[in-house]
Amino acid sequence: MRTSEEIYHRVRWDARFEPARFVMGVAQRGRAPKRVPLPRFTPGGEIPWHRVLFIEADGEVVWDRAAGVDRIDATEAGRVRAPRRLPSPYFTSRTPHAFCASRGTWAPVEEGVPPRGTWAPVEDDGPPLPGHGRLLTVLTWNTLWDRYDSDRIDTARRRPLLLDALRAADADVIALQEAEPALLALLLDAPWAREHYTFWADPDGRDTTDCGLLLLSRLPVREAGLHELGPHKAVAAVVVESGAGPVTVAATHLSSDHSPNGTDRRDAELTDLATGLAAVAGEVLLLGDFNDGGDTPQRRLGMADAWSRVHGAADRTPTFDPSVNPLAAVSSLSGRASRLDRVLVRSERWRPMSAVLLGDVPAPDGLYVSDHFGVRVELRTGAAQDDEPCAADTADETDEALAADEARAAELVRRVAAALPEARVHLVGSRRMGCALPGADVDLVAAVPGTVDAPGAGVRGRLTAALPDAVDVREVTGARVPGLRFGAGGLRVDLVTVPTGALPPAEAVGRRTELCEAAARALSAVSDADAVLAAAAPHRAAFAGLAREVKAWARARGLDSAPCGGLPGLAWSVLAARTAHESGDLPPLPLLRHFFATWAVRDWGHPVGIGEIEESPGPVQQPLTVLTPTAPVRSCTTQVSAAGRDLVTEELFRAWEVLESVPDTAPVPRSLLRARPPLHLHHAAWALVSVRRGEDEGRFRGRILALLAALAEAGAPDAHAWPRPYETDASHVRYAIGLGRTPPDAARLTEIGGELLRGLPEARLTRAEGGDAPEVR
């Protein structure tokens, strides 16, 4: 028989159990045992373990000291009934309460009180209505508690104004900060709250008193939880059922500058939140007072600011304004107006459609409801949406968008081929394999008869004449074979020209090994793409969908660029083809999960190949090797370092874990998979490089691997270059290189920059500390 301490910790940390459904019986002298909810028991506190007499789950005794009962593994009592959205141990479960009219009290929902809820699925295409599945309304408000300056803030007069404003707001979920017992009592007494809302925890508990957070929902509450960020600081969360599925709504209040070391405390709290919320599956809304007027919260958390999405990034409308609100002037240290209160969104389904302030107009006598204004946001979901997605930037991947994009690319190929009638023009890369994302480059290889020393006036002149809409036409420098890069029809085109000598261009791909190595490699892009498609058979459609999802994920997480040490598109396609060939009968989400699970546990000491190239049984010297499918066979991942391999593995594991908690029939949670990585957690400092657009940018990208190698020699082996510019203007682009956990000092970094940027006019390298990480995309 196990001890009470062992049973407690088993329930508390085993994800299969729901702690909120357990009760501990504690011995009291001369009285019946006291029943203590397990989440309220404090190990090592005032109650010693020997006073725990029994433990119940759902009313059933699962452990009893006197009777020798230990059957927690022999019963379904206390087990999680459905996969949890609020993972333990980060969140400690709370029991939602709703008002029970027959009892005249707020009672746990689990005890038979019907769950509150006003939503209904929308089956027509009519306008969204409040309380229906296509509209979700949330409200956050710092209510100004009475702990300080009580003689100057008129709390007794303000509270009725607040209750009237909350009722009029007609919000599905209300999140309050600086709530105190007196306000809680007023809310729990309000008829509109009793009739329509569920309270997120036990109203008689100390949660609201300890952290000042309060959540009310008129949608059904499926889960509730709390995580402590520090003394009197926490994040409270509920998972509510909307007409479009479950949504996690969390509320927090970060440390202010009134606290000692307020900035450092906020930084630690944001780090804690980023870690915890990353493990929450599905749609997440984070509401609260972040005590930061800049963009740090959304940047650090990888979430979108609903206000900015509605009003634009330049809109700085304050929610705390001492210049107009006397209550704010009482507590302000700086007198500065700031937008401290936010609704942050991580979702691919829900998009903000309106965001307004509440309480920004005083009562007739000049009294404001609080020192902060409330923020009310309406979010919409459904098919008929024209606004931008709220998640990390993603391309439109609907069937219509893909078809339109493919048609544009096919027309470009036709026009290029018509301009070079003597050549054989081949479409290669992801577009040949049918797994390109909309907007992807159009990669072409042209087998040209005779010898071609450079594209020159011959090829270049005919192309510009045939494509008068071509822009930014330039030669590709540093390539083994001549090439041109240009834009046309809204797409970028990379054209490689391969001289075939005496070989007829039509036979060049099949007889490529008779040409020089550079020409053979260039032409193998055609046979490689065909071999990938052959390897995916008979599941080509599954392969195309899988490869598209994987490449979009790799792009969002910064793993997709060979010049920056990542895996090229061919490598991801090879891995996707292997997965589709083995498991292509799976539905899309299980297939994607299988992809991440397979390659996350891969022993990269052995190379991966497909088609004509069988997987080699022997070890290799490179950290990660994916072989090209056709001759000349070679590794297409020589640029991946040991640290790069570890980063890829870490990201594969993360993606696998994200999908583990998602039901097989659910859509792929793209916004969560493709969320911007928390780069500030990986890099203690940054090297920011500015170069001129055009040829200088191309030369710089050709030197990034050398730059990473120099940084590794300087003690930063885990440096990582973000593949795309974080900032662009009319003349320059700016790249960010994360310097890992042990960055070189400023002097050594300057020395490395001087060496690697030599010959690039106007190129500049500066250092930024980790907290100043650029907002990459």
GULOKE-871347 format. One record per residue (C-alpha): residue in three letters; x, y, z. Coordinates in steps of 0.2 Angstrom, whole numbers, plus 5000, padded with zeros to 4 digits. Example, Ala and Ser with C-alpha at 12.3 -4.5 7.8 and 13.67 -1.06 7.14 Angstrom:
// GULOKE-871347
ala506249785039;ser506849955036;
This chain:
// GULOKE-871347
met500050005000;arg500750174995;thr500850325006;ser499650475006;glu501050575000;glu501350464985;ile499550464980;tyr499450654981;his500950674970;arg500250544958;val498650634956;arg499450804955;trp500650774941;asp499950624932;ala499050694917;arg497850554917;phe497050614933;glu495950774936;pro496550844953;ala494950954955;arg493950794957;phe494950724972;val494550764990;met495750725005;gly495050675022;val496050755036;ala495950705054;gln495350835067;arg495450805085;gly493750765093;arg492850805076;ala492450715060;pro493750725047;lys493950885037;arg493650865018;val495050965009;pro495050984990;leu496650904984;pro497151054974;arg497051154990;phe498151045000;thr499951115003;pro501250975004;gly502451015019;gly501251145026;glu500251145042;ile499450975039;pro500750825041;trp500450675030;his500050565044;arg498450655047;val497750615029;leu496550475033;phe495750445015;ile495650504998;glu494150514987;ala493850534969;asp492050574962;gly491350514979;glu492250354978;val493650304991;val495250264981;trp496450264996;asp496050235015;arg497450225028;ala496450125041;ala495649995028;gly497249975018;val496350025002;asp497450074988;arg496450064971;ile496750224962;asp497350114947;ala495949994948;thr494550124945;glu494050264932;ala493650384946;gly494550544945;arg495150504928;val495250644915;arg493650624904;ala494250714889;pro496050774884;arg496450934893;arg496851094885;leu497651164900;pro499151054903;ser499650994920;pro500851034929;tyr500851214922;phe499051244926;thr498251184942;ser496451134940;arg495051244946;thr493151194947;pro492051314938;his490451374948;ala488751424942;phe487251494952;cys486051364957;ala484351444959;ser483551294969;arg485051304981;gly485151484981;thr487051474980;trp488551464968;ala488951274966;pro490251174956;val489751134939;glu490250954941;glu488850934954;gly487550934941;val487251114938;pro486851134920;pro488251224911;arg487951404906;gly487951444887;thr487151544874;trp488051504858;ala487251404845;pro488051344829;val487751444814;glu487151344798;asp486751494787;asp487751624779;gly486851764788;pro487751904798;pro488551844814;leu487451874830;pro488051894848;gly488051724857;his488151624841;gly489551524834;arg490351644822;leu490551784835;leu491551784851;thr491651944862;val492851964876;leu493252104888;thr494752144899;trp494752284912;asn495852334926;thr494652384939;leu495752484952;trp495752394968;asp495552484985;arg497252434992;tyr498052604989;asp497452784990;ser495752724995;asp495352905001;arg495652974983;ile494852844971;asp492952844976;thr492752654976;ala491052644983;arg490352764970;arg491352674956;arg490852504959;pro489052524953;leu489652614938;leu490752464934;leu489352334936;asp488252434924;ala489652444912;leu490052254913;arg488252214910;ala488052334895;ala489652264887;asp488752104883;ala490352004883;asp490451814881;val492051814893;ile492451944905;ala494251954912;leu494552074927;gln496152124935;glu496352204953;ala494752124958;glu494452104977;pro493252014988;ala492052164989;leu491952174970;leu491751984969;ala490351984981;leu489452124971;leu489652024955;leu489051864962;asp487551954969;ala487152034952;pro485551954944;trp486351954926;ala487851864932;arg486851734942;glu485751704927;his487051694913;tyr488851674918;thr489951544925;phe491351594938;trp492951514934;ala493451444951;asp492751424969;pro492051594974;asp492351554992;gly494151514988;arg495651634989;asp496151644971;thr495351814967;thr495951874984;asp497751814981;cys498051874963;gly496651994959;leu496051894943;leu494251854939;leu493451764924;leu491651754920;ser490951664905;arg489251644898;leu489851514886;pro490051334893;val491651314903;arg492551154899;glu494051174910;ala494851304922;gly496551324929;leu497751434937;his499651454936;glu500651564948;leu501951684940;gly502551744956;pro501951834972;his500251894969;lys500451874950;ala499651734940;val498751684924;ala497051614926;ala496251524911;val494651444905;val494251334890;val492551384884;glu491451294871;ser491151414856;gly490151364840;ala491751344831;gly492551234845;pro493451254861;val494451414864;thr495651454879;val495451624886;ala496751674899;ala496951824910;thr498451894918;his499152054926;leu501052084925;ser502152174937;ser502152364936;asp503552484938;his502852514956;ser503652344960;pro505452334964;asn506352284948;gly504752294939;thr505552274922;asp506452114926;arg504952044934;arg503952074919;asp505251994908;ala505251834919;glu503351834919;leu503351844900;thr504651704899;asp503551594910;leu501951634900;ala502851604883;thr503351424890;gly501651384897;leu500551444883;ala501651354870;ala500951194877;val499151244876;ala498351174860;gly497251264849;glu496551444849;val497151554863;leu496651724869;leu497651814882;leu496851964890;gly497452084904;asp498552224910;phe500352194903;asn501052354911;asp502052384895;gly501552514882;gly502652444868;asp502552284858;thr503552174869;pro502152064876;gln501452014859;arg503251994852;arg503851884866;leu502251784866;gly502151764847;met500351824847;ala499451954838;asp498752114846;ala496852124842;trp496852314843;ser498252334831;arg497452214819;val495852314819;his496552494820;gly498352464812;ala500052454820;ala500252644821;asp498752664832;arg499352704850;thr497652744858;pro498052734877;thr497052624890;phe497952714904;asp497952904902;pro498453014917;ser498153174906;val496253144905;asn495853024919;pro496153094937;leu496152914944;ala497652874932;ala498553024938;val498452974956;ser499452814953;ser500552864938;leu502452874941;ser502852954924;gly501253044918;arg501452954902;ala499852884892;ser500052704887;arg499152564880;leu499452434894;asp497852334892;arg497852204878;val496852064870;leu498151954862;val497651824849;arg498451654844;ser497151584832;glu496951534814;arg495051534816;trp494651694826;arg494951864818;pro494652024827;met493352124818;ser493152264831;ala494052334846;val493352474857;leu493752564874;leu492552554888;gly492452684903;asp493452814893;val492052934895;pro491652994913;ala490052994922;pro489053164923;asp489953214939;gly491653184931;leu492053014939;tyr492852874929;val492552694932;ser494352644934;asp496052714931;his496152604916;phe494952594902;gly494252424897;val494552344880;arg493052254872;val493552144856;glu492352054845;leu493151914835;arg492351824821;thr492551654813;gly491851564798;ala492051544779;ala491551724774;gln493051824780;asp494051944770;asp495152014784;glu496951964788;pro497351804799;cys497851844817;ala499151704818;ala500951714812;asp500951764793;thr500451624783;ala499951614764;asp498151574759;glu498151394756;thr496351364750;asp496151254734;glu495651414724;ala497151504729;leu498251364725;ala497451334708;ala497651524704;asp499451524709;glu499851364699;ala498951444683;arg500051604685;ala501651494687;ala501151384671;glu500951544661;leu502651604666;val503451444661;arg502551454644;arg503151624641;val504951584646;ala504951434635;ala504251534620;ala505651664622;leu506951514621;pro506251404607;glu507951314604;ala508051264623;arg507151134633;val506451234648;his506051124663;leu505051174679;val505851104694;gly505751114713;ser504151114723;arg503151174709;arg503651024699;met503250914713;gly501550994716;cys501851054734;ala502251234732;leu501451364743;pro500651514734;gly501951644730;ala503351514730;asp504751554717;val504651474700;asp506251374698;leu506751334680;val508151244672;ala508451284653;ala509551154643;val510251264630;pro511251194615;gly513051244612;thr514051334625;val513551474636;asp514751564646;ala513551684654;pro511651724651;gly512251894644;ala511351984630;gly510851814622;val509651734634;arg509451894645;gly508952004630;arg507751884623;leu506851854640;thr506652044643;ala505952064626;ala504751924628;leu504251974645;pro504152164645;asp503352154663;ala504952074670;val505652174684;asp507352174694;val508152064681;arg509952024686;glu511251884684;val511551764698;thr513351784704;gly514351644712;ala513351504704;arg514251354696;val513151374680;pro512451544673;gly510751604679;leu509551744679;arg508351804693;phe506851914690;gly505051954694;ala503551934683;gly501751914685;gly501851944703;leu503051794706;arg504951774707;val505851674694;asp507551584696;leu508151524679;val509751414677;thr510451394660;val511451234656;pro512451224640;thr512251054633;gly513751064621;ala513450924607;leu512050844617;pro510250884610;pro509350984624;ala507950864624;glu509150724629;ala510150824642;val509250764658;gly509350584654;arg511250594648;arg511750724661;thr513150624668;glu514050654651;leu514150834655;cys515250924668;glu514850904686;ala514051074688;ala512851044673;ala512450874679;arg511950944696;ala510851074688;leu509950954677;ser509750834691;ala508450954699;val507250884685;ser507550704689;asp507650734708;ala505850804708;asp505250664697;ala506050534708;val505250614724;leu503550594715;ala503850414711;ala504350374729;ala502750454735;ala501650344724;pro500350284726;his499950434738;arg500450584728;ala499050684734;ala499450644752;phe501250684749;ala500850854741;gly499750904756;leu500950844768;ala502450924760;arg501551094759;glu501151084777;val502951044782;lys503751174771;ala502551314778;trp503051254796;ala504851254792;arg504751424785;ala503851494800;arg505151424812;gly506651474802;leu507251304796;asp506951314777;ser508551404770;ala510051314765;pro511151474764;cys510651504782;gly511051324788;gly509351254786;leu508651114776;pro508251154757;gly506551114750;leu507150954742;ala507650884759;trp505950914766;ser505150844751;val506150684753;leu505650664771;ala503850694766;ala503850574752;arg504550434763;thr503250474776;ala501850474763;his502450314755;glu502350224772;ser500750304779;gly499850394765;asp498250314769;leu498150414785;pro497050574786;pro497950744785;leu498250774803;pro498750604809;leu499950594793;leu500750764798;arg500850694816;his501650544810;phe502950644800;phe503450744815;ala503550584826;thr504550484813;trp505850614810;ala505950684828;val506650514834;arg507750494819;asp509550434821;trp510350564810;gly511950474810;his511350374795;pro510850464779;val509150464771;gly508750434753;ile507350374742;gly507050304724;glu508650244716;ile509550284732;glu509250164746;glu509650214764;ser511450184768;pro511650064783;gly513350144788;pro513650304798;val514150464790;gln515250614795;gln513950754793;pro512750794807;leu511250774796;thr511250694779;val509850694766;leu510350624749;thr509750684732;pro508750544724;thr509650534707;ala511350544700;pro512550634704;val512050574721;arg512650694735;ser512050764751;cys510950914750;thr511150954768;thr513050984770;gln512651154777;val511751094792;ser512951104808;ala512850994823;ala511851144832;gly510751154817;arg510350974818;asp509950994836;leu508851134832;val507851044819;thr507650894831;glu507051014844;glu505751094832;leu505150924826;phe504850864844;arg503951024848;ala502751004833;trp502450824837;glu501950874855;val500851014848;leu499850884837;glu499750744851;ser498350834860;val497350874844;pro495950754839;asp496250664822;thr494650744815;ala495150914819;pro495951034806;val497851064807;pro498151194820;arg499251294808;ser499351454819;leu500051354834;leu501251254823;arg501851404814;ala501951524829;arg503451634829;pro504751544839;pro505251624856;leu506951684849;his507351784865;leu507451614874;his508751544862;his509951694860;ala510751804873;ala511251924859;trp511051964841;ala512052024826;leu511052134815;val511752154797;ser511152294785;val511652274767;arg511052354751;arg509652274741;gly510052184725;glu511752104721;asp512452154738;glu511152054747;gly511451904736;arg513351914740;phe512951934759;arg511851774759;gly513251684750;arg514351724765;ile513151684779;leu513751504781;ala515551574783;leu514851694796;leu514051554806;ala515651454805;ala516651604812;leu515451634826;ala515551444830;glu517451464831;ala517251614842;gly516251514855;ala514451524848;pro514151354840;asp512251374842;ala512151544832;his510651544820;ala510351654805;trp508551704802;pro508251664784;arg507251824779;pro507552004782;tyr506752074797;glu506652244790;thr506652314772;asp506652484765;ala506852564748;ser508752544748;his509252414761;val508852244769;arg509252194787;tyr509552024793;ala509651954811;ile510851824817;gly510551744834;leu512151724843;gly511651584854;arg511851564873;thr513651604873;pro513851754861;pro515651824857;asp515951994865;ala515652154855;ala517552174850;arg517651994843;leu515952014834;thr516552184826;glu518152094820;ile517151944813;gly515952074804;gly517452164797;glu518152004789;leu516551934782;leu515752094776;arg517352154767;gly516952214749;leu515052254753;pro514852444752;glu513752514766;ala513652344775;arg513452364793;leu513452244808;thr512852294825;arg512552204841;ala510852194851;glu510552104867;gly509351964868;gly507952064875;asp508052174860;ala507652034848;pro507052094831;glu505252044826;val505651924812;arg504451854800;
